[in-house]
Amino acid sequence: MPLPHNLSDAQLLSQLRAGSNQGFTMLYRHIYPSVEHFVIQNSGSQEEAKDLFQETLVVLLTTIQSPDFQLTSSLKTYVFGISRNLWLKKLNKAARWTGLENAEDISIQPVSVELKNPPTVFEQVTAILAKLTLRCQTLLLTIFFQKRSITDIVQDEGYASVHSAQNQKYKCLQQARRTARST
């Protein structure tokens, strides 16, 4: 389903950059169904589609915050492409792991693997962010991508003090480091 004609991709991007709920509602209403259909058609479930779309939104939000970002296709195509790439990476990663209990049943056959470009630092960071709690995602995105100060965050996000916000930042960075080591 295409986006409504009365709302351009540029207007929707502006809403998303501003954190507008209306922008997110539009994405869910008009883009999520095709992502869900793709995931279900490719060995996934509805729950996996929901999780994947959340990861897609994190990637989208981090990329559109960059001053160099330019949309070269329709927003729907761009968002679907992010979802598709994330899902294919998950499927590829899941196919690589096999339990040891079936090790004798596995026959080794040569496989031609075409290596694509290794993930960029940005892709690695967004993958790590997608695995963090929502509170940590929000805090780290606000600090590092929106470049907001701790004092602004304390006022806007309802932390009790600068010290508690700094403690939360430390805990979130520790969570991100643990996540990075485990991947």
Backbone as CSV, one residue per row, in Angstrom:
resi,resn,N_x,N_y,N_z,CA_x,CA_y,CA_z,C_x,C_y,C_z
1,MET,0.853,-1.172,0.000,0.000,0.000,0.000,0.899,1.235,0.000
2,PRO,0.773,2.129,-0.987,1.615,3.316,-1.033,1.242,4.300,0.070
3,LEU,2.175,5.214,0.321,1.897,6.255,1.295,0.812,7.179,0.744
4,PRO,0.046,7.816,1.616,-1.001,8.715,1.137,-0.414,9.822,0.258
5,HIS,-1.148,10.216,-0.758,-0.661,11.206,-1.703,-0.508,12.585,-1.078
6,ASN,-1.218,12.852,-0.012,-1.136,14.170,0.606,0.084,14.321,1.519
7,LEU,0.902,13.279,1.671,2.079,13.335,2.524,3.286,12.858,1.723
8,SER,4.229,13.741,1.466,5.412,13.370,0.692,6.410,12.640,1.581
9,ASP,7.347,11.972,0.934,8.405,11.286,1.686,9.203,12.287,2.518
10,ALA,9.452,13.469,1.971,10.210,14.492,2.702,9.453,14.929,3.957
11,GLN,8.138,15.073,3.849,7.342,15.455,5.022,7.356,14.351,6.072
12,LEU,7.248,13.113,5.621,7.278,11.990,6.553,8.642,11.880,7.220
13,LEU,9.720,12.081,6.466,11.057,12.071,7.053,11.191,13.165,8.113
14,SER,10.639,14.330,7.832,10.677,15.425,8.816,9.947,15.026,10.091
15,GLN,8.798,14.387,9.935,8.047,13.933,11.104,8.854,12.902,11.898
16,LEU,9.497,11.977,11.197,10.284,10.946,11.877,11.479,11.552,12.592
17,ARG,12.143,12.489,11.942,13.292,13.157,12.586,12.847,13.884,13.848
18,ALA,11.642,14.413,13.824,11.114,15.138,14.986,10.546,14.195,16.047
19,GLY,10.490,12.895,15.741,9.963,11.926,16.693,8.445,11.906,16.750
20,SER,7.792,12.323,15.696,6.342,12.400,15.664,5.704,11.014,15.649
21,ASN,4.740,10.816,16.520,3.997,9.557,16.539,3.236,9.352,15.236
22,GLN,2.786,10.430,14.636,2.049,10.339,13.381,2.933,9.726,12.293
23,GLY,4.215,10.087,12.266,5.143,9.519,11.291,5.303,8.020,11.477
24,PHE,5.431,7.593,12.728,5.575,6.159,12.998,4.288,5.407,12.658
25,THR,3.162,6.024,12.944,1.879,5.408,12.614,1.771,5.192,11.112
26,MET,2.207,6.176,10.340,2.177,6.048,8.877,3.054,4.883,8.421
27,LEU,4.243,4.749,9.011,5.134,3.645,8.632,4.481,2.300,8.935
28,TYR,3.917,2.188,10.127,3.273,0.926,10.494,2.079,0.624,9.593
29,ARG,1.301,1.613,9.311,0.085,1.407,8.542,0.378,1.067,7.080
30,HIS,1.400,1.702,6.501,1.598,1.587,5.065,2.795,0.740,4.646
31,ILE,3.738,0.489,5.542,4.927,-0.268,5.148,5.014,-1.606,5.883
32,TYR,4.621,-1.638,7.143,4.740,-2.867,7.917,4.054,-4.069,7.261
33,PRO,2.845,-3.937,6.680,2.210,-5.124,6.093,3.072,-5.828,5.034
34,SER,3.765,-5.072,4.206,4.608,-5.716,3.187,5.827,-6.372,3.819
35,VAL,6.356,-5.791,4.890,7.487,-6.403,5.594,7.026,-7.701,6.259
36,GLU,5.864,-7.664,6.897,5.331,-8.864,7.540,5.109,-9.977,6.509
37,HIS,4.538,-9.630,5.365,4.305,-10.610,4.302,5.636,-11.223,3.842
38,PHE,6.649,-10.386,3.661,7.958,-10.878,3.225,8.546,-11.850,4.243
39,VAL,8.498,-11.496,5.520,9.069,-12.345,6.571,8.340,-13.682,6.639
40,ILE,7.021,-13.649,6.603,6.233,-14.882,6.684,6.494,-15.766,5.464
41,GLN,6.645,-15.161,4.295,6.927,-15.920,3.078,8.344,-16.499,3.070
42,ASN,9.196,-16.003,3.953,10.583,-16.442,4.005,10.926,-17.029,5.374
43,SER,10.129,-18.010,5.783,10.394,-18.827,6.979,10.293,-18.082,8.293
44,GLY,9.511,-17.024,8.361,9.391,-16.275,9.598,7.980,-16.303,10.142
45,SER,7.833,-15.709,11.308,6.526,-15.634,11.958,6.111,-14.170,12.083
46,GLN,4.892,-13.976,12.510,4.399,-12.621,12.706,5.189,-11.914,13.808
47,GLU,5.527,-12.642,14.869,6.323,-12.060,15.957,7.703,-11.645,15.466
48,GLU,8.309,-12.496,14.644,9.624,-12.157,14.093,9.526,-10.928,13.190
49,ALA,8.433,-10.806,12.469,8.227,-9.644,11.606,8.124,-8.371,12.449
50,LYS,7.416,-8.458,13.572,7.300,-7.294,14.457,8.663,-6.891,15.005
51,ASP,9.445,-7.877,15.463,10.784,-7.589,15.980,11.673,-6.996,14.887
52,LEU,11.581,-7.566,13.709,12.385,-7.090,12.587,12.027,-5.644,12.241
53,PHE,10.754,-5.312,12.268,10.346,-3.957,11.926,10.845,-2.969,12.977
54,GLN,10.879,-3.395,14.236,11.452,-2.535,15.281,12.929,-2.263,15.005
55,GLU,13.676,-3.319,14.653,15.086,-3.145,14.308,15.234,-2.225,13.093
56,THR,14.342,-2.394,12.131,14.370,-1.559,10.931,14.184,-0.094,11.300
57,LEU,13.266,0.180,12.218,13.024,1.563,12.625,14.243,2.162,13.321
58,VAL,14.941,1.354,14.111,16.156,1.846,14.765,17.188,2.221,13.708
59,VAL,17.379,1.340,12.724,18.335,1.627,11.653,17.894,2.874,10.893
60,LEU,16.618,2.946,10.550,16.098,4.096,9.806,16.329,5.389,10.585
61,LEU,15.988,5.386,11.857,16.122,6.608,12.650,17.565,7.048,12.786
62,THR,18.474,6.105,12.909,19.881,6.494,13.009,20.410,7.010,11.673
63,THR,19.978,6.423,10.578,20.490,6.880,9.282,19.908,8.230,8.873
64,ILE,18.648,8.480,9.157,18.063,9.758,8.723,18.542,10.935,9.559
65,GLN,19.153,10.664,10.705,19.687,11.747,11.534,20.993,12.304,10.965
66,SER,21.641,11.537,10.104,22.898,11.979,9.509,22.635,13.159,8.578
67,PRO,23.451,14.211,8.678,23.243,15.359,7.793,23.510,15.016,6.322
68,ASP,24.271,13.962,6.071,24.592,13.557,4.694,23.522,12.668,4.077
69,PHE,22.510,12.288,4.842,21.502,11.352,4.336,20.688,11.971,3.208
70,GLN,20.587,11.219,2.109,19.736,11.623,0.998,18.926,10.417,0.577
71,LEU,17.645,10.586,0.491,16.750,9.510,0.070,16.781,9.443,-1.452
72,THR,17.249,8.306,-1.994,17.380,8.175,-3.449,16.297,7.279,-4.040
73,SER,15.396,6.812,-3.225,14.266,6.010,-3.691,13.057,6.444,-2.872
74,SER,11.951,5.766,-3.052,10.807,6.093,-2.203,11.106,5.617,-0.784
75,LEU,10.495,6.236,0.174,10.714,5.861,1.570,10.279,4.418,1.801
76,LYS,9.192,4.011,1.182,8.720,2.634,1.339,9.768,1.648,0.829
77,THR,10.352,1.926,-0.327,11.394,1.061,-0.885,12.607,1.011,0.041
78,TYR,12.976,2.171,0.568,14.138,2.245,1.442,13.912,1.435,2.730
79,VAL,12.767,1.627,3.366,12.464,0.914,4.614,12.352,-0.590,4.350
80,PHE,11.679,-0.955,3.270,11.552,-2.378,2.940,12.936,-2.978,2.685
81,GLY,13.809,-2.236,2.026,15.163,-2.717,1.765,15.941,-2.978,3.054
82,ILE,15.798,-2.078,4.019,16.453,-2.289,5.321,15.928,-3.576,5.953
83,SER,14.606,-3.732,5.966,13.988,-4.928,6.560,14.463,-6.193,5.852
84,ARG,14.454,-6.141,4.546,14.853,-7.305,3.750,16.298,-7.698,4.067
85,ASN,17.196,-6.720,4.090,18.601,-7.016,4.381,18.781,-7.580,5.787
86,LEU,18.090,-6.988,6.768,18.188,-7.498,8.143,17.664,-8.929,8.230
87,TRP,16.541,-9.207,7.559,15.962,-10.547,7.620,16.873,-11.570,6.946
88,LEU,17.414,-11.217,5.804,18.302,-12.148,5.104,19.570,-12.422,5.914
89,LYS,20.072,-11.412,6.608,21.231,-11.625,7.488,20.876,-12.591,8.612
90,LYS,19.674,-12.430,9.202,19.237,-13.337,10.271,19.112,-14.760,9.758
91,LEU,18.509,-14.912,8.587,18.364,-16.255,8.010,19.724,-16.864,7.715
92,ASN,20.603,-16.071,7.187,21.946,-16.551,6.867,22.689,-16.951,8.138
93,LYS,22.586,-16.142,9.176,23.252,-16.438,10.447,22.663,-17.698,11.089
94,ALA,21.335,-17.846,11.031,20.682,-19.017,11.619,21.076,-20.294,10.873
95,ALA,21.290,-20.203,9.581,21.643,-21.381,8.782,23.062,-21.851,9.063
96,ARG,23.903,-20.977,9.589,25.296,-21.344,9.853,25.460,-22.202,11.098
97,TRP,24.529,-22.120,12.034,24.684,-22.815,13.304,23.895,-24.109,13.308
98,THR,24.565,-25.178,13.680,23.931,-26.482,13.775,24.341,-27.082,15.108
99,GLY,23.401,-27.713,15.784,23.713,-28.316,17.068,24.669,-29.499,16.926
100,LEU,25.468,-29.756,17.939,26.432,-30.848,17.898,25.765,-32.215,17.997
101,GLU,24.526,-32.272,18.480,23.858,-33.560,18.617,23.624,-34.231,17.258
102,ASN,23.589,-33.445,16.188,23.389,-34.002,14.853,24.678,-33.994,14.028
103,ALA,25.808,-33.903,14.680,27.074,-33.734,13.969,27.391,-34.908,13.053
104,GLU,27.063,-36.139,13.459,27.399,-37.257,12.581,26.509,-37.326,11.347
105,ASP,25.357,-36.666,11.367,24.450,-36.652,10.223,24.853,-35.628,9.161
106,ILE,25.795,-34.799,9.486,26.157,-33.721,8.571,27.213,-34.215,7.595
107,SER,26.932,-34.068,6.325,27.935,-34.385,5.320,28.542,-33.082,4.838
108,ILE,29.828,-33.051,4.743,30.511,-31.835,4.347,30.610,-31.807,2.833
109,GLN,30.078,-30.769,2.258,30.136,-30.586,0.822,30.682,-29.190,0.564
110,PRO,31.438,-29.070,-0.506,31.965,-27.736,-0.800,30.827,-26.768,-1.119
111,VAL,30.938,-25.609,-0.554,29.931,-24.588,-0.759,30.638,-23.357,-1.310
112,SER,30.093,-22.829,-2.373,30.685,-21.607,-2.895,30.027,-20.447,-2.182
113,VAL,30.831,-19.678,-1.511,30.338,-18.543,-0.755,30.874,-17.281,-1.402
114,GLU,29.960,-16.433,-1.733,30.344,-15.162,-2.316,30.334,-14.136,-1.191
115,LEU,31.504,-13.647,-0.836,31.592,-12.688,0.258,31.178,-11.311,-0.219
116,LYS,30.264,-10.732,0.516,29.851,-9.371,0.227,30.751,-8.444,1.031
117,ASN,30.529,-7.193,0.877,31.297,-6.232,1.652,31.053,-6.476,3.130
118,PRO,32.114,-6.451,3.932,31.894,-6.623,5.377,31.053,-5.469,5.895
119,PRO,30.338,-5.707,6.998,29.475,-4.645,7.519,30.301,-3.424,7.913
120,THR,29.747,-2.269,7.660,30.418,-1.032,8.039,30.300,-0.843,9.545
121,VAL,31.072,0.066,10.064,31.006,0.366,11.494,29.593,0.821,11.858
122,PHE,29.006,1.615,10.998,27.651,2.096,11.257,26.671,0.934,11.347
123,GLU,26.785,-0.029,10.428,25.899,-1.193,10.453,26.125,-2.015,11.723
124,GLN,27.369,-2.136,12.136,27.663,-2.875,13.367,27.067,-2.173,14.581
125,VAL,27.200,-0.861,14.628,26.655,-0.094,15.757,25.134,-0.204,15.793
126,THR,24.489,-0.076,14.645,23.033,-0.162,14.635,22.553,-1.560,15.010
127,ALA,23.317,-2.579,14.635,22.945,-3.948,15.021,23.050,-4.115,16.536
128,ILE,24.068,-3.531,17.133,24.228,-3.603,18.590,23.106,-2.817,19.271
129,LEU,22.820,-1.623,18.767,21.748,-0.817,19.356,20.406,-1.542,19.317
130,ALA,20.160,-2.268,18.248,18.876,-2.966,18.104,18.684,-4.036,19.167
131,LYS,19.773,-4.512,19.760,19.686,-5.563,20.767,19.598,-5.012,22.197
132,LEU,19.717,-3.715,22.363,19.654,-3.110,23.695,18.206,-2.872,24.113
133,THR,18.038,-2.602,25.397,16.699,-2.267,25.884,16.265,-0.947,25.256
134,LEU,14.972,-0.721,25.201,14.444,0.488,24.589,14.957,1.735,25.308
135,ARG,15.043,1.664,26.622,15.534,2.815,27.392,16.978,3.139,27.011
136,CYS,17.814,2.100,26.872,19.209,2.325,26.489,19.308,2.811,25.044
137,GLN,18.486,2.248,24.170,18.494,2.718,22.778,18.203,4.217,22.741
138,THR,17.162,4.614,23.437,16.751,6.016,23.437,17.845,6.907,24.006
139,LEU,18.409,6.512,25.139,19.421,7.331,25.792,20.673,7.458,24.920
140,LEU,21.177,6.340,24.392,22.403,6.389,23.596,22.192,7.119,22.271
141,LEU,21.045,6.913,21.646,20.763,7.646,20.404,20.700,9.150,20.679
142,THR,20.097,9.515,21.803,19.980,10.925,22.150,21.354,11.544,22.410
143,ILE,22.211,10.826,23.130,23.528,11.354,23.474,24.453,11.392,22.262
144,PHE,24.550,10.270,21.549,25.579,10.155,20.526,25.138,10.561,19.128
145,PHE,23.862,10.418,18.795,23.422,10.763,17.449,22.763,12.134,17.403
146,GLN,22.007,12.457,18.436,21.385,13.781,18.475,22.302,14.794,19.151
147,LYS,23.386,14.304,19.765,24.412,15.147,20.393,23.822,16.100,21.442
148,ARG,22.921,15.552,22.266,22.320,16.363,23.321,23.108,16.173,24.607
149,SER,23.167,17.204,25.418,23.925,17.146,26.669,23.134,16.394,27.741
150,ILE,23.870,15.919,28.732,23.255,15.191,29.845,22.256,16.093,30.575
151,THR,22.581,17.347,30.739,21.655,18.237,31.458,20.346,18.410,30.700
152,ASP,20.403,18.491,29.369,19.168,18.566,28.576,18.356,17.282,28.718
153,ILE,19.066,16.169,28.705,18.392,14.874,28.810,17.712,14.732,30.168
154,VAL,18.388,15.185,31.225,17.804,15.110,32.576,16.476,15.869,32.605
155,GLN,16.454,17.046,32.016,15.238,17.861,32.016,14.139,17.230,31.166
156,ASP,14.496,16.743,29.976,13.491,16.253,29.028,13.023,14.829,29.296
157,GLU,13.886,13.989,29.802,13.562,12.564,29.941,13.150,12.179,31.359
158,GLY,13.204,13.116,32.300,12.684,12.852,33.631,13.631,12.125,34.573
159,TYR,14.940,12.214,34.337,15.880,11.624,35.292,15.908,12.488,36.551
160,ALA,16.210,11.872,37.692,16.183,12.593,38.965,17.325,13.603,39.061
161,SER,18.486,13.258,38.497,19.642,14.149,38.570,20.596,13.836,37.428
162,VAL,21.580,14.703,37.271,22.612,14.474,36.258,23.363,13.187,36.586
163,HIS,23.604,12.966,37.865,24.322,11.762,38.295,23.567,10.487,37.894
164,SER,22.257,10.462,38.086,21.491,9.255,37.725,21.488,9.055,36.202
165,ALA,21.444,10.141,35.438,21.500,10.014,33.970,22.871,9.501,33.533
166,GLN,23.940,9.971,34.183,25.279,9.492,33.848,25.438,8.017,34.225
167,ASN,24.861,7.625,35.352,24.893,6.202,35.731,24.158,5.351,34.699
168,GLN,23.010,5.826,34.253,22.253,5.080,33.244,23.045,4.994,31.946
169,LYS,23.703,6.076,31.577,24.538,6.072,30.367,25.637,5.015,30.509
170,TYR,26.290,4.976,31.663,27.348,3.990,31.901,26.796,2.563,31.785
171,LYS,25.648,2.321,32.414,25.042,0.986,32.358,24.687,0.606,30.920
172,CYS,24.180,1.566,30.164,23.809,1.293,28.772,25.051,1.010,27.928
173,LEU,26.117,1.745,28.169,27.357,1.481,27.433,27.914,0.101,27.792
174,GLN,27.803,-0.284,29.053,28.233,-1.627,29.461,27.385,-2.686,28.763
175,GLN,26.085,-2.464,28.692,25.187,-3.395,28.005,25.572,-3.496,26.529
176,ALA,25.900,-2.374,25.912,26.311,-2.367,24.506,27.631,-3.118,24.318
177,ARG,28.557,-2.940,25.242,29.845,-3.651,25.149,29.655,-5.157,25.279
178,ARG,28.813,-5.576,26.221,28.543,-7.010,26.378,27.904,-7.576,25.111
179,THR,26.968,-6.817,24.550,26.298,-7.239,23.329,27.302,-7.355,22.182
180,ALA,28.207,-6.388,22.087,29.209,-6.400,21.012,30.135,-7.604,21.154
181,ARG,30.513,-7.948,22.380,31.397,-9.093,22.593,30.711,-10.411,22.257
182,SER,29.403,-10.473,22.478,28.693,-11.736,22.249,28.340,-11.973,20.789
183,THR,28.502,-10.968,19.938,28.174,-11.150,18.513,29.373,-11.479,17.691
